[in-house]
Amino acid sequence: MKKVALICGEGELPSFLYQSLRKKKVDLVCIGIKEFLNPNFRFEYQVKLGEINHLVKILRKERVEEIIFSGRIDKKRILSYSDWDEVAKGLLKKAKKKGSRALLELLKDFLESKGFILPDLTPYLKPWIPEEGVLTLRKPTPEEWEDIHLGWRIGSKLSQLDVGHTVVVYKGMVLALEGIEGTDETIKRAGKLCKGGVVVKAPRPGEDFRMDPPVVGMDTLRVMEEAGIKTLALGAGKSLILQKEKFLNQANFKGFSIVSLP
């Protein structure tokens, strides 16, 4: 039986993947990133964010064949992070771009060069991957559809440039674009300008669930409600809705419209 390492950041996704892998009777070792530990999760090992060489030693010691990265890494904290080992410094020096996808691709290529495999995660994540269509009882209004289409065009360019996924649009005006701060902070910025509009999270071309896909969850709904925004569009088959059933039930209860676009 192949052995899989689940390397965990913050949030709910590592726990969900852990349960999915256990159901498939995968031989599993869990490794937590010290700066982003989930206190309710049990780890066999812990490594610092910048300890890539130490990580590789653990993977070889455990005879790991496949690696799954899961969970949130707060990008703002990386700005001031300095505890990189020599391997990490070498990878950062190679990086022509410092976007999430570019850095993760470098890490993936490095680990694959060491003989490890980063498998397709679709079979494990399927219950949380949205299908195409309007997912809620309420459909967007004609005005909201116009804002969704504008946001989608802009968001597709933004994600293609590896800047971010999220765009907030109101009556044909772009209120906020996502940078390093993440989705929630982008929505909050838009909410300070006015109440209303739509949130669009557009996937990158060739989006890969191994490489930081667009993710929404219960916190997204809460922040949207605080910002006075009741419509969300994301990519069908290329995004994740954490606790999807609970998320959509809450969206229906609050009168949100959630749309999944091809």
ChimeraX commands (.cxc) that place a marker at each C-alpha (Angstrom):
marker #1 position 0.00,0.00,0.00 radius 0.5
marker #1 position 1.33,3.43,-0.97 radius 0.5
marker #1 position 2.02,5.87,1.86 radius 0.5
marker #1 position 0.65,9.42,1.68 radius 0.5
marker #1 position 1.77,12.52,3.60 radius 0.5
marker #1 position -0.94,15.09,4.38 radius 0.5
marker #1 position 0.80,18.43,4.98 radius 0.5
marker #1 position -1.58,20.76,6.78 radius 0.5
marker #1 position -2.12,24.49,7.05 radius 0.5
marker #1 position -5.08,26.26,8.68 radius 0.5
marker #1 position -8.79,25.79,8.17 radius 0.5
marker #1 position -11.28,22.96,7.68 radius 0.5
marker #1 position -9.90,21.40,4.51 radius 0.5
marker #1 position -7.15,19.27,6.13 radius 0.5
marker #1 position -9.71,17.58,8.41 radius 0.5
marker #1 position -12.03,16.87,5.50 radius 0.5
marker #1 position -9.21,15.41,3.41 radius 0.5
marker #1 position -8.03,13.36,6.39 radius 0.5
marker #1 position -11.49,11.75,6.68 radius 0.5
marker #1 position -11.68,11.16,2.90 radius 0.5
marker #1 position -8.27,9.49,2.86 radius 0.5
marker #1 position -9.09,7.34,5.90 radius 0.5
marker #1 position -12.31,6.12,4.23 radius 0.5
marker #1 position -10.21,4.93,1.30 radius 0.5
marker #1 position -7.92,3.13,3.79 radius 0.5
marker #1 position -4.85,5.13,2.73 radius 0.5
marker #1 position -1.67,4.64,4.78 radius 0.5
marker #1 position -1.35,8.20,6.06 radius 0.5
marker #1 position 1.12,10.39,7.95 radius 0.5
marker #1 position 0.03,13.91,9.01 radius 0.5
marker #1 position 2.54,16.77,9.09 radius 0.5
marker #1 position 1.56,20.17,10.49 radius 0.5
marker #1 position 3.10,23.52,9.54 radius 0.5
marker #1 position 4.06,25.00,12.92 radius 0.5
marker #1 position 3.11,28.60,12.14 radius 0.5
marker #1 position -0.38,27.54,10.96 radius 0.5
marker #1 position -1.32,24.63,13.23 radius 0.5
marker #1 position -4.90,23.54,13.77 radius 0.5
marker #1 position -5.06,22.89,17.56 radius 0.5
marker #1 position -7.82,20.28,17.09 radius 0.5
marker #1 position -5.76,18.14,14.72 radius 0.5
marker #1 position -3.27,15.42,15.65 radius 0.5
marker #1 position 0.08,15.46,13.82 radius 0.5
marker #1 position 2.79,12.84,13.75 radius 0.5
marker #1 position 5.28,15.56,12.83 radius 0.5
marker #1 position 5.54,19.34,12.77 radius 0.5
marker #1 position 7.78,21.45,10.53 radius 0.5
marker #1 position 8.30,25.19,10.18 radius 0.5
marker #1 position 7.11,26.86,7.00 radius 0.5
marker #1 position 10.69,27.36,5.79 radius 0.5
marker #1 position 12.06,23.90,6.70 radius 0.5
marker #1 position 11.89,22.18,3.31 radius 0.5
marker #1 position 15.02,20.11,3.87 radius 0.5
marker #1 position 13.65,18.86,7.21 radius 0.5
marker #1 position 10.35,18.03,5.48 radius 0.5
marker #1 position 12.12,15.94,2.84 radius 0.5
marker #1 position 13.99,14.02,5.57 radius 0.5
marker #1 position 10.69,13.18,7.29 radius 0.5
marker #1 position 9.11,12.08,4.00 radius 0.5
marker #1 position 12.04,9.77,3.26 radius 0.5
marker #1 position 12.10,8.40,6.81 radius 0.5
marker #1 position 8.40,7.53,6.52 radius 0.5
marker #1 position 8.85,6.10,2.99 radius 0.5
marker #1 position 6.20,8.45,1.64 radius 0.5
marker #1 position 5.29,8.12,-2.05 radius 0.5
marker #1 position 2.59,10.79,-2.44 radius 0.5
marker #1 position 2.22,14.26,-0.91 radius 0.5
marker #1 position -0.97,16.27,-0.40 radius 0.5
marker #1 position -0.81,19.93,0.61 radius 0.5
marker #1 position -3.96,21.17,2.28 radius 0.5
marker #1 position -5.17,24.18,4.24 radius 0.5
marker #1 position -4.66,27.91,4.30 radius 0.5
marker #1 position -1.35,29.73,4.57 radius 0.5
marker #1 position -1.73,33.41,5.46 radius 0.5
marker #1 position 0.26,35.11,2.71 radius 0.5
marker #1 position 0.59,38.34,4.70 radius 0.5
marker #1 position 2.69,36.52,7.29 radius 0.5
marker #1 position 5.07,35.32,4.58 radius 0.5
marker #1 position 6.03,38.95,3.88 radius 0.5
marker #1 position 7.91,39.21,7.19 radius 0.5
marker #1 position 8.97,35.55,7.42 radius 0.5
marker #1 position 12.72,35.05,7.57 radius 0.5
marker #1 position 13.34,31.53,8.91 radius 0.5
marker #1 position 13.94,29.90,5.51 radius 0.5
marker #1 position 16.43,27.03,5.22 radius 0.5
marker #1 position 18.98,26.90,2.40 radius 0.5
marker #1 position 16.74,24.80,0.16 radius 0.5
marker #1 position 13.85,27.26,0.55 radius 0.5
marker #1 position 16.16,30.22,-0.08 radius 0.5
marker #1 position 17.36,28.55,-3.27 radius 0.5
marker #1 position 13.80,28.03,-4.51 radius 0.5
marker #1 position 12.83,31.62,-3.69 radius 0.5
marker #1 position 15.86,32.88,-5.57 radius 0.5
marker #1 position 14.75,30.90,-8.64 radius 0.5
marker #1 position 11.25,32.36,-8.56 radius 0.5
marker #1 position 10.77,34.96,-11.29 radius 0.5
marker #1 position 7.30,35.65,-9.89 radius 0.5
marker #1 position 6.16,35.48,-6.26 radius 0.5
marker #1 position 2.48,34.64,-6.85 radius 0.5
marker #1 position 0.91,31.68,-5.04 radius 0.5
marker #1 position 0.77,29.49,-8.13 radius 0.5
marker #1 position 4.33,30.27,-9.18 radius 0.5
marker #1 position 5.78,29.44,-5.74 radius 0.5
marker #1 position 3.71,26.28,-5.38 radius 0.5
marker #1 position 4.75,25.13,-8.87 radius 0.5
marker #1 position 8.40,25.57,-7.86 radius 0.5
marker #1 position 7.84,23.53,-4.70 radius 0.5
marker #1 position 5.95,20.85,-6.65 radius 0.5
marker #1 position 8.75,20.57,-9.22 radius 0.5
marker #1 position 11.35,20.32,-6.45 radius 0.5
marker #1 position 9.49,17.55,-4.62 radius 0.5
marker #1 position 8.83,15.65,-7.84 radius 0.5
marker #1 position 12.55,15.86,-8.61 radius 0.5
marker #1 position 13.11,14.05,-5.29 radius 0.5
marker #1 position 10.83,11.21,-6.41 radius 0.5
marker #1 position 7.57,12.23,-4.68 radius 0.5
marker #1 position 4.19,12.41,-6.42 radius 0.5
marker #1 position 1.51,15.09,-5.91 radius 0.5
marker #1 position -1.68,13.23,-6.89 radius 0.5
marker #1 position -4.93,14.52,-8.35 radius 0.5
marker #1 position -7.20,15.45,-5.41 radius 0.5
marker #1 position -10.51,15.48,-7.30 radius 0.5
marker #1 position -11.63,12.01,-6.06 radius 0.5
marker #1 position -11.14,13.10,-2.42 radius 0.5
marker #1 position -12.71,16.55,-2.79 radius 0.5
marker #1 position -15.70,15.64,-4.98 radius 0.5
marker #1 position -18.43,16.28,-2.33 radius 0.5
marker #1 position -17.23,19.90,-1.99 radius 0.5
marker #1 position -16.79,20.68,-5.71 radius 0.5
marker #1 position -19.74,22.75,-7.06 radius 0.5
marker #1 position -21.64,21.66,-10.15 radius 0.5
marker #1 position -22.58,24.16,-12.86 radius 0.5
marker #1 position -25.69,26.32,-12.39 radius 0.5
marker #1 position -27.53,28.37,-9.78 radius 0.5
marker #1 position -26.98,26.47,-6.53 radius 0.5
marker #1 position -29.49,28.35,-4.35 radius 0.5
marker #1 position -33.22,29.04,-4.39 radius 0.5
marker #1 position -32.69,32.70,-5.26 radius 0.5
marker #1 position -31.38,33.46,-8.74 radius 0.5
marker #1 position -29.35,36.58,-9.49 radius 0.5
marker #1 position -31.28,39.59,-10.75 radius 0.5
marker #1 position -30.61,40.77,-14.34 radius 0.5
marker #1 position -28.44,43.59,-12.91 radius 0.5
marker #1 position -26.49,41.09,-10.78 radius 0.5
marker #1 position -25.94,38.87,-13.84 radius 0.5
marker #1 position -24.36,41.83,-15.65 radius 0.5
marker #1 position -22.04,42.42,-12.69 radius 0.5
marker #1 position -21.21,38.69,-12.54 radius 0.5
marker #1 position -20.19,38.61,-16.20 radius 0.5
marker #1 position -18.05,41.74,-15.80 radius 0.5
marker #1 position -16.46,40.34,-12.64 radius 0.5
marker #1 position -15.82,37.03,-14.38 radius 0.5
marker #1 position -13.96,38.68,-17.26 radius 0.5
marker #1 position -11.83,40.74,-14.89 radius 0.5
marker #1 position -11.32,37.91,-12.38 radius 0.5
marker #1 position -10.16,35.56,-15.14 radius 0.5
marker #1 position -7.42,38.04,-16.05 radius 0.5
marker #1 position -6.51,38.57,-12.39 radius 0.5
marker #1 position -6.17,34.85,-11.72 radius 0.5
marker #1 position -4.32,34.27,-14.98 radius 0.5
marker #1 position -1.71,36.79,-13.78 radius 0.5
marker #1 position -1.46,34.85,-10.46 radius 0.5
marker #1 position -2.53,37.91,-8.45 radius 0.5
marker #1 position -5.75,36.66,-6.86 radius 0.5
marker #1 position -9.15,35.16,-7.61 radius 0.5
marker #1 position -11.65,37.62,-6.17 radius 0.5
marker #1 position -13.38,40.65,-7.71 radius 0.5
marker #1 position -16.25,42.65,-6.18 radius 0.5
marker #1 position -18.50,44.53,-8.65 radius 0.5
marker #1 position -21.45,46.86,-8.05 radius 0.5
marker #1 position -23.61,48.33,-10.85 radius 0.5
marker #1 position -20.83,47.91,-13.40 radius 0.5
marker #1 position -18.15,49.39,-11.12 radius 0.5
marker #1 position -15.23,47.38,-9.76 radius 0.5
marker #1 position -15.07,47.98,-6.01 radius 0.5
marker #1 position -12.17,45.71,-5.04 radius 0.5
marker #1 position -9.61,43.31,-6.49 radius 0.5
marker #1 position -7.87,40.63,-4.42 radius 0.5
marker #1 position -4.17,40.95,-3.73 radius 0.5
marker #1 position -2.14,39.32,-1.00 radius 0.5
marker #1 position -4.80,39.98,1.68 radius 0.5
marker #1 position -7.20,37.20,0.60 radius 0.5
marker #1 position -10.90,36.95,-0.18 radius 0.5
marker #1 position -12.41,38.06,3.14 radius 0.5
marker #1 position -10.36,41.26,3.37 radius 0.5
marker #1 position -11.18,42.06,-0.27 radius 0.5
marker #1 position -14.91,41.79,0.47 radius 0.5
marker #1 position -14.53,43.93,3.60 radius 0.5
marker #1 position -12.82,46.68,1.59 radius 0.5
marker #1 position -15.70,46.67,-0.90 radius 0.5
marker #1 position -18.23,46.82,1.94 radius 0.5
marker #1 position -16.66,50.02,3.23 radius 0.5
marker #1 position -17.39,51.72,-0.10 radius 0.5
marker #1 position -21.07,50.75,-0.43 radius 0.5
marker #1 position -23.60,48.02,0.34 radius 0.5
marker #1 position -24.52,45.65,-2.47 radius 0.5
marker #1 position -22.95,44.10,-5.55 radius 0.5
marker #1 position -21.54,40.66,-6.30 radius 0.5
marker #1 position -18.45,38.69,-5.36 radius 0.5
marker #1 position -16.78,36.71,-8.14 radius 0.5
marker #1 position -14.04,34.11,-7.56 radius 0.5
marker #1 position -12.61,33.13,-10.94 radius 0.5
marker #1 position -10.33,30.09,-11.28 radius 0.5
marker #1 position -7.02,30.23,-13.07 radius 0.5
marker #1 position -6.68,28.69,-16.54 radius 0.5
marker #1 position -5.94,25.00,-15.97 radius 0.5
marker #1 position -6.89,25.27,-12.27 radius 0.5
marker #1 position -5.46,22.42,-10.21 radius 0.5
marker #1 position -6.77,21.34,-6.80 radius 0.5
marker #1 position -3.17,20.65,-5.76 radius 0.5
marker #1 position -2.23,24.30,-6.28 radius 0.5
marker #1 position -4.29,26.70,-4.07 radius 0.5
marker #1 position -7.71,26.60,-5.82 radius 0.5
marker #1 position -10.47,29.16,-5.14 radius 0.5
marker #1 position -12.16,28.25,-1.83 radius 0.5
marker #1 position -15.25,29.67,-0.08 radius 0.5
marker #1 position -16.86,28.66,3.21 radius 0.5
marker #1 position -19.11,29.77,6.05 radius 0.5
marker #1 position -16.77,32.69,6.85 radius 0.5
marker #1 position -17.24,33.93,3.28 radius 0.5
marker #1 position -21.01,34.13,3.78 radius 0.5
marker #1 position -20.57,35.93,7.11 radius 0.5
marker #1 position -18.21,38.54,5.64 radius 0.5
marker #1 position -20.45,39.03,2.59 radius 0.5
marker #1 position -23.48,39.59,4.82 radius 0.5
marker #1 position -21.57,42.17,6.87 radius 0.5
marker #1 position -20.59,43.91,3.63 radius 0.5
marker #1 position -24.21,43.91,2.40 radius 0.5
marker #1 position -23.44,41.59,-0.54 radius 0.5
marker #1 position -25.80,38.68,-1.29 radius 0.5
marker #1 position -24.49,37.21,-4.56 radius 0.5
marker #1 position -21.46,35.00,-5.18 radius 0.5
marker #1 position -20.17,33.44,-8.41 radius 0.5
marker #1 position -17.43,30.81,-8.64 radius 0.5
marker #1 position -16.07,28.25,-11.08 radius 0.5
marker #1 position -17.93,24.98,-11.67 radius 0.5
marker #1 position -15.66,21.99,-11.14 radius 0.5
marker #1 position -12.69,24.27,-10.40 radius 0.5
marker #1 position -13.53,25.64,-6.93 radius 0.5
marker #1 position -14.28,24.32,-3.46 radius 0.5
marker #1 position -17.20,25.06,-1.15 radius 0.5
marker #1 position -16.20,24.02,2.37 radius 0.5
marker #1 position -19.04,22.14,4.11 radius 0.5
marker #1 position -20.98,22.50,0.87 radius 0.5
marker #1 position -24.37,21.25,2.12 radius 0.5
marker #1 position -24.29,23.42,5.26 radius 0.5
marker #1 position -23.01,26.38,3.21 radius 0.5
marker #1 position -25.89,26.20,0.71 radius 0.5
marker #1 position -28.49,25.69,3.43 radius 0.5
marker #1 position -27.23,28.83,5.18 radius 0.5
marker #1 position -27.15,30.72,1.88 radius 0.5
marker #1 position -30.78,29.81,1.23 radius 0.5
marker #1 position -31.79,30.78,4.77 radius 0.5
marker #1 position -30.12,34.20,4.37 radius 0.5
marker #1 position -31.43,34.82,0.85 radius 0.5
marker #1 position -28.08,34.61,-0.94 radius 0.5
marker #1 position -27.67,33.69,-4.58 radius 0.5
marker #1 position -24.76,31.33,-5.31 radius 0.5
marker #1 position -23.85,30.67,-8.94 radius 0.5
marker #1 position -21.34,28.22,-10.39 radius 0.5
marker #1 position -20.14,29.11,-13.89 radius 0.5
marker #1 position -18.51,26.87,-16.52 radius 0.5
marker link #1:1,2 radius 0.2
marker link #1:2,3 radius 0.2
marker link #1:3,4 radius 0.2
marker link #1:4,5 radius 0.2
marker link #1:5,6 radius 0.2
marker link #1:6,7 radius 0.2
marker link #1:7,8 radius 0.2
marker link #1:8,9 radius 0.2
marker link #1:9,10 radius 0.2
marker link #1:10,11 radius 0.2
marker link #1:11,12 radius 0.2
marker link #1:12,13 radius 0.2
marker link #1:13,14 radius 0.2
marker link #1:14,15 radius 0.2
marker link #1:15,16 radius 0.2
marker link #1:16,17 radius 0.2
marker link #1:17,18 radius 0.2
marker link #1:18,19 radius 0.2
marker link #1:19,20 radius 0.2
marker link #1:20,21 radius 0.2
marker link #1:21,22 radius 0.2
marker link #1:22,23 radius 0.2
marker link #1:23,24 radius 0.2
marker link #1:24,25 radius 0.2
marker link #1:25,26 radius 0.2
marker link #1:26,27 radius 0.2
marker link #1:27,28 radius 0.2
marker link #1:28,29 radius 0.2
marker link #1:29,30 radius 0.2
marker link #1:30,31 radius 0.2
marker link #1:31,32 radius 0.2
marker link #1:32,33 radius 0.2
marker link #1:33,34 radius 0.2
marker link #1:34,35 radius 0.2
marker link #1:35,36 radius 0.2
marker link #1:36,37 radius 0.2
marker link #1:37,38 radius 0.2
marker link #1:38,39 radius 0.2
marker link #1:39,40 radius 0.2
marker link #1:40,41 radius 0.2
marker link #1:41,42 radius 0.2
marker link #1:42,43 radius 0.2
marker link #1:43,44 radius 0.2
marker link #1:44,45 radius 0.2
marker link #1:45,46 radius 0.2
marker link #1:46,47 radius 0.2
marker link #1:47,48 radius 0.2
marker link #1:48,49 radius 0.2
marker link #1:49,50 radius 0.2
marker link #1:50,51 radius 0.2
marker link #1:51,52 radius 0.2
marker link #1:52,53 radius 0.2
marker link #1:53,54 radius 0.2
marker link #1:54,55 radius 0.2
marker link #1:55,56 radius 0.2
marker link #1:56,57 radius 0.2
marker link #1:57,58 radius 0.2
marker link #1:58,59 radius 0.2
marker link #1:59,60 radius 0.2
marker link #1:60,61 radius 0.2
marker link #1:61,62 radius 0.2
marker link #1:62,63 radius 0.2
marker link #1:63,64 radius 0.2
marker link #1:64,65 radius 0.2
marker link #1:65,66 radius 0.2
marker link #1:66,67 radius 0.2
marker link #1:67,68 radius 0.2
marker link #1:68,69 radius 0.2
marker link #1:69,70 radius 0.2
marker link #1:70,71 radius 0.2
marker link #1:71,72 radius 0.2
marker link #1:72,73 radius 0.2
marker link #1:73,74 radius 0.2
marker link #1:74,75 radius 0.2
marker link #1:75,76 radius 0.2
marker link #1:76,77 radius 0.2
marker link #1:77,78 radius 0.2
marker link #1:78,79 radius 0.2
marker link #1:79,80 radius 0.2
marker link #1:80,81 radius 0.2
marker link #1:81,82 radius 0.2
marker link #1:82,83 radius 0.2
marker link #1:83,84 radius 0.2
marker link #1:84,85 radius 0.2
marker link #1:85,86 radius 0.2
marker link #1:86,87 radius 0.2
marker link #1:87,88 radius 0.2
marker link #1:88,89 radius 0.2
marker link #1:89,90 radius 0.2
marker link #1:90,91 radius 0.2
marker link #1:91,92 radius 0.2
marker link #1:92,93 radius 0.2
marker link #1:93,94 radius 0.2
marker link #1:94,95 radius 0.2
marker link #1:95,96 radius 0.2
marker link #1:96,97 radius 0.2
marker link #1:97,98 radius 0.2
marker link #1:98,99 radius 0.2
marker link #1:99,100 radius 0.2
marker link #1:100,101 radius 0.2
marker link #1:101,102 radius 0.2
marker link #1:102,103 radius 0.2
marker link #1:103,104 radius 0.2
marker link #1:104,105 radius 0.2
marker link #1:105,106 radius 0.2
marker link #1:106,107 radius 0.2
marker link #1:107,108 radius 0.2
marker link #1:108,109 radius 0.2
marker link #1:109,110 radius 0.2
marker link #1:110,111 radius 0.2
marker link #1:111,112 radius 0.2
marker link #1:112,113 radius 0.2
marker link #1:113,114 radius 0.2
marker link #1:114,115 radius 0.2
marker link #1:115,116 radius 0.2
marker link #1:116,117 radius 0.2
marker link #1:117,118 radius 0.2
marker link #1:118,119 radius 0.2
marker link #1:119,120 radius 0.2
marker link #1:120,121 radius 0.2
marker link #1:121,122 radius 0.2
marker link #1:122,123 radius 0.2
marker link #1:123,124 radius 0.2
marker link #1:124,125 radius 0.2
marker link #1:125,126 radius 0.2
marker link #1:126,127 radius 0.2
marker link #1:127,128 radius 0.2
marker link #1:128,129 radius 0.2
marker link #1:129,130 radius 0.2
marker link #1:130,131 radius 0.2
marker link #1:131,132 radius 0.2
marker link #1:132,133 radius 0.2
marker link #1:133,134 radius 0.2
marker link #1:134,135 radius 0.2
marker link #1:135,136 radius 0.2
marker link #1:136,137 radius 0.2
marker link #1:137,138 radius 0.2
marker link #1:138,139 radius 0.2
marker link #1:139,140 radius 0.2
marker link #1:140,141 radius 0.2
marker link #1:141,142 radius 0.2
marker link #1:142,143 radius 0.2
marker link #1:143,144 radius 0.2
marker link #1:144,145 radius 0.2
marker link #1:145,146 radius 0.2
marker link #1:146,147 radius 0.2
marker link #1:147,148 radius 0.2
marker link #1:148,149 radius 0.2
marker link #1:149,150 radius 0.2
marker link #1:150,151 radius 0.2
marker link #1:151,152 radius 0.2
marker link #1:152,153 radius 0.2
marker link #1:153,154 radius 0.2
marker link #1:154,155 radius 0.2
marker link #1:155,156 radius 0.2
marker link #1:156,157 radius 0.2
marker link #1:157,158 radius 0.2
marker link #1:158,159 radius 0.2
marker link #1:159,160 radius 0.2
marker link #1:160,161 radius 0.2
marker link #1:161,162 radius 0.2
marker link #1:162,163 radius 0.2
marker link #1:163,164 radius 0.2
marker link #1:164,165 radius 0.2
marker link #1:165,166 radius 0.2
marker link #1:166,167 radius 0.2
marker link #1:167,168 radius 0.2
marker link #1:168,169 radius 0.2
marker link #1:169,170 radius 0.2
marker link #1:170,171 radius 0.2
marker link #1:171,172 radius 0.2
marker link #1:172,173 radius 0.2
marker link #1:173,174 radius 0.2
marker link #1:174,175 radius 0.2
marker link #1:175,176 radius 0.2
marker link #1:176,177 radius 0.2
marker link #1:177,178 radius 0.2
marker link #1:178,179 radius 0.2
marker link #1:179,180 radius 0.2
marker link #1:180,181 radius 0.2
marker link #1:181,182 radius 0.2
marker link #1:182,183 radius 0.2
marker link #1:183,184 radius 0.2
marker link #1:184,185 radius 0.2
marker link #1:185,186 radius 0.2
marker link #1:186,187 radius 0.2
marker link #1:187,188 radius 0.2
marker link #1:188,189 radius 0.2
marker link #1:189,190 radius 0.2
marker link #1:190,191 radius 0.2
marker link #1:191,192 radius 0.2
marker link #1:192,193 radius 0.2
marker link #1:193,194 radius 0.2
marker link #1:194,195 radius 0.2
marker link #1:195,196 radius 0.2
marker link #1:196,197 radius 0.2
marker link #1:197,198 radius 0.2
marker link #1:198,199 radius 0.2
marker link #1:199,200 radius 0.2
marker link #1:200,201 radius 0.2
marker link #1:201,202 radius 0.2
marker link #1:202,203 radius 0.2
marker link #1:203,204 radius 0.2
marker link #1:204,205 radius 0.2
marker link #1:205,206 radius 0.2
marker link #1:206,207 radius 0.2
marker link #1:207,208 radius 0.2
marker link #1:208,209 radius 0.2
marker link #1:209,210 radius 0.2
marker link #1:210,211 radius 0.2
marker link #1:211,212 radius 0.2
marker link #1:212,213 radius 0.2
marker link #1:213,214 radius 0.2
marker link #1:214,215 radius 0.2
marker link #1:215,216 radius 0.2
marker link #1:216,217 radius 0.2
marker link #1:217,218 radius 0.2
marker link #1:218,219 radius 0.2
marker link #1:219,220 radius 0.2
marker link #1:220,221 radius 0.2
marker link #1:221,222 radius 0.2
marker link #1:222,223 radius 0.2
marker link #1:223,224 radius 0.2
marker link #1:224,225 radius 0.2
marker link #1:225,226 radius 0.2
marker link #1:226,227 radius 0.2
marker link #1:227,228 radius 0.2
marker link #1:228,229 radius 0.2
marker link #1:229,230 radius 0.2
marker link #1:230,231 radius 0.2
marker link #1:231,232 radius 0.2
marker link #1:232,233 radius 0.2
marker link #1:233,234 radius 0.2
marker link #1:234,235 radius 0.2
marker link #1:235,236 radius 0.2
marker link #1:236,237 radius 0.2
marker link #1:237,238 radius 0.2
marker link #1:238,239 radius 0.2
marker link #1:239,240 radius 0.2
marker link #1:240,241 radius 0.2
marker link #1:241,242 radius 0.2
marker link #1:242,243 radius 0.2
marker link #1:243,244 radius 0.2
marker link #1:244,245 radius 0.2
marker link #1:245,246 radius 0.2
marker link #1:246,247 radius 0.2
marker link #1:247,248 radius 0.2
marker link #1:248,249 radius 0.2
marker link #1:249,250 radius 0.2
marker link #1:250,251 radius 0.2
marker link #1:251,252 radius 0.2
marker link #1:252,253 radius 0.2
marker link #1:253,254 radius 0.2
marker link #1:254,255 radius 0.2
marker link #1:255,256 radius 0.2
marker link #1:256,257 radius 0.2
marker link #1:257,258 radius 0.2
marker link #1:258,259 radius 0.2
marker link #1:259,260 radius 0.2
marker link #1:260,261 radius 0.2
marker link #1:261,262 radius 0.2
view
